[in-house]
Amino acid sequence: MMTMYCVSMQRLSTALACGLMLSLVGCDYWPPALQAQIEQLRSETQTLAMEKAQLQGQVMDLSKAKQEYQSEVDELSRMNQEKTAMVMGLKKQLDRVRTKALKARPSKLTQRKATTKATVKPSGKAAQKSTRKAPPNRNSGSKSVGSR
């Protein structure tokens, strides 16, 4: 009985080994519907791989453009800060010049008024000419406005 048991165990292990070998080798026959589905999945995989490569290229291009624009924004921000500082400096300088001009102006005006009053002597004839009005124009025939 023991020999029979050993023989059947040996056969069983041989069958298992053969089955394992066949499963590792695989089967060359695929049903046509399954084979068509496999080919469709392969073509979709290839299409998706190409699209992925294109999208990765676009992402790389956009990343480069973003870096370029970011560096440009940084440069423009730096220039803006410089120009703002320059404008503030010019405003301060303009305020100083204006205050100096305002301080200097009243003294010049009072000096001018004093010198003009002292040097100019009004005459009677000049006063009459300046106060006298021009006579109204009597020849207004061509300028008459009429209603039609």
C-alpha positions, 0 to 999 in steps of 0.5 A: 500500500505504501508503494502504491501511495508513493507511486500515486504521489509521484504521479501527482507531483509529475502532473503538477510539475508538467502543469506548472511548466505549461502555465509558465510557457503559456498558450499561443492560441487566443480567441479572436475577440480577445486578441482584437481587444488586446490589440485595441488596448495596445494601440490605445496604450501607444496613443496614450504614451505619445500623448503623454510625451507631447503633454510632458513636452508642453509642460516643459515648455510652459515651465521654461516660459514661466521661469522666463516670465518670473525672471522678467517680473522680478526684473520689472519689480526691481526697476519699479522700486528703483524708479519709485525711489527716484520719483520720491527723491525728485519729489523731495527735491522739487519740494525743496526748490519750491519752498526756496522759490516761495521764500525768495519770491516775496522778497523779490516782489517787495523789492521790485515794487519798492524800486518801481514806485521810487523810479516811476513818477506819475504824470498828469497826462499819462493818468488821463490816457489810462482812465479815458475810455475809447469812444464806441464805434458808430459804424456798425451797419455791416455788423447789424443783426437782423431776424429773417 
